[in-house]
Amino acid sequence: MLISPQEMPKVAVDEMNEVHSTEVEILNKLYEKILEFENDSSKFDEVVKLFDEFLNDVIQHFSFEQNMMEETNFFAYSMHRGEHDRVLFELKSLEKMLKEKNDVKTLKEYLVYNFKLWIINHVKTMDTVTAMYLSNFL
C-alpha cells in the first residue's frame, strides 16, 4: 500500500472526499501491481492497464473540482488549476515513458517520491481551502 486511507485528509465537501478515496484505492492497486512486476515482468500489461485507470481517474478528479470552482467563481481557481495542470503534465509524461520505453521504475519512483507527498499536501492545503469555500454553495 502506498497511501493508507487514514493518511488522506478529509475536506468539507463529502463528494471531494469520495473522489480522493477512489483515487487512493486505484493508486494502491497500481502500486501493488508495480511491486508484483518487479518480481514478474509478465505483469507489465497489467501495470499499464492500471496506470490508464489511474490517469483517467485523475483527469476526472481534476475536472470535477475545476467545474465546481468555475461554477462558484472560486477566488483561487487559476492557482488550483495550475497545480492540476502541472501534475497532469507529469503523469502524461510518465505515461509516454511507460508505454514507449516500458519504464516502470521511473513511474514507481514518481509515485513514491512525488505523487504521494503531493496529493496529501494538495488535499491538506488547496483542496481544504477550496472545499471550505465550496461548502458555502452546496
C-alpha positions as CSV (number, residue, x, y, z in Angstrom):
1,M,0.0,0.0,0.0
2,L,1.4,3.4,-1.0
3,I,-1.1,5.5,0.8
4,S,-3.3,4.3,3.7
5,P,-6.9,5.8,3.7
6,Q,-6.1,7.3,7.1
7,E,-3.2,9.4,5.6
8,M,-5.7,11.3,3.4
9,P,-7.0,14.4,5.0
10,K,-10.8,15.0,4.9
11,V,-12.3,18.2,3.5
12,A,-15.6,20.0,4.0
13,V,-17.2,18.5,0.8
14,D,-18.1,14.8,1.0
15,E,-18.0,14.4,-2.8
16,M,-14.4,15.5,-2.8
17,N,-13.6,13.0,-0.1
18,E,-15.2,10.2,-2.1
19,V,-13.2,11.2,-5.2
20,H,-10.0,11.2,-3.2
21,S,-10.8,7.9,-1.6
22,T,-11.4,6.3,-5.0
23,E,-8.2,7.7,-6.4
24,V,-6.2,6.3,-3.4
25,E,-7.8,2.8,-4.0
26,I,-6.7,2.8,-7.7
27,L,-3.3,4.2,-6.8
28,N,-2.7,1.5,-4.3
29,K,-3.8,-1.2,-6.8
30,L,-1.3,0.3,-9.3
31,Y,1.5,0.4,-6.7
32,E,0.9,-3.3,-5.7
33,K,0.9,-4.3,-9.4
34,I,4.2,-2.4,-9.8
35,L,5.7,-4.4,-6.9
36,E,4.5,-7.6,-8.5
37,F,6.0,-6.6,-11.8
38,E,9.4,-6.2,-10.1
39,N,9.4,-10.0,-9.5
40,D,7.5,-11.0,-12.6
41,S,7.9,-8.9,-15.8
42,S,4.9,-10.6,-17.3
43,K,2.8,-8.2,-15.2
44,F,3.7,-5.3,-17.5
45,D,0.4,-5.2,-19.3
46,E,-1.5,-5.2,-16.0
47,V,0.7,-2.2,-14.8
48,V,-0.2,-0.3,-18.0
49,K,-3.9,-1.1,-17.6
50,L,-3.9,0.1,-14.0
51,F,-1.9,3.2,-14.9
52,D,-4.5,4.0,-17.6
53,E,-7.3,3.6,-15.0
54,F,-5.4,5.8,-12.5
55,L,-4.7,8.5,-15.1
56,N,-8.3,8.6,-16.2
57,D,-9.4,8.8,-12.6
58,V,-7.0,11.7,-12.0
59,I,-8.4,13.5,-15.1
60,Q,-12.0,13.0,-13.9
61,H,-11.0,14.1,-10.3
62,F,-9.4,17.3,-11.5
63,S,-12.3,18.1,-13.9
64,F,-14.8,17.5,-11.1
65,E,-13.1,20.0,-8.8
66,Q,-12.4,22.5,-11.6
67,N,-16.1,22.5,-12.7
68,M,-17.2,23.2,-9.1
69,M,-14.6,26.0,-8.8
70,E,-15.7,27.6,-12.1
71,E,-19.4,27.4,-11.2
72,T,-18.8,29.2,-7.9
73,N,-16.2,31.7,-9.2
74,F,-13.6,30.3,-6.7
75,F,-11.1,33.1,-6.0
76,A,-8.0,30.9,-6.3
77,Y,-9.2,28.9,-9.4
78,S,-6.2,29.7,-11.6
79,M,-3.7,28.7,-8.9
80,H,-5.5,25.5,-8.1
81,R,-6.0,24.7,-11.8
82,G,-2.3,25.4,-12.4
83,E,-1.4,22.7,-9.9
84,H,-3.7,20.2,-11.6
85,D,-2.3,21.0,-15.0
86,R,1.3,20.6,-13.7
87,V,0.6,17.2,-12.2
88,L,-1.4,16.1,-15.2
89,F,1.6,17.0,-17.5
90,E,3.9,15.0,-15.3
91,L,1.5,12.0,-15.4
92,K,1.2,12.2,-19.2
93,S,5.0,12.3,-19.5
94,L,5.2,9.2,-17.3
95,E,2.5,7.5,-19.5
96,K,4.7,8.1,-22.5
97,M,7.8,6.7,-20.8
98,L,5.8,3.7,-19.6
99,K,4.3,2.9,-22.9
100,E,7.2,3.7,-25.2
101,K,10.1,2.6,-23.0
102,N,8.5,0.1,-20.6
103,D,9.9,2.3,-17.8
104,V,8.1,1.1,-14.7
105,K,11.0,2.1,-12.4
106,T,10.6,5.8,-13.1
107,L,6.8,5.5,-12.6
108,K,7.3,3.8,-9.2
109,E,9.8,6.4,-8.1
110,Y,7.5,9.2,-9.1
111,L,4.5,7.7,-7.2
112,V,6.6,7.1,-4.1
113,Y,8.7,10.3,-4.0
114,N,6.5,12.8,-5.8
115,F,2.8,12.0,-6.2
116,K,2.2,10.6,-2.7
117,L,3.6,13.6,-1.0
118,W,1.9,16.0,-3.5
119,I,-1.6,14.5,-3.2
120,I,-1.5,14.6,0.6
121,N,-0.2,18.1,0.7
122,H,-2.5,19.3,-2.0
123,V,-5.6,18.0,-0.1
124,K,-4.3,19.5,3.2
125,T,-3.8,22.9,1.6
126,M,-5.6,23.7,-1.7
127,D,-8.4,21.2,-1.5
128,T,-9.2,22.1,2.1
129,V,-9.5,25.8,1.3
130,T,-11.4,25.0,-1.9
131,A,-13.8,22.7,-0.1
132,M,-14.4,25.3,2.7
133,Y,-15.3,27.8,0.0
134,L,-17.5,25.4,-2.0
135,S,-19.4,24.3,1.1
136,N,-21.0,27.7,1.2
137,F,-22.6,26.9,-2.2
138,L,-23.7,23.3,-1.7
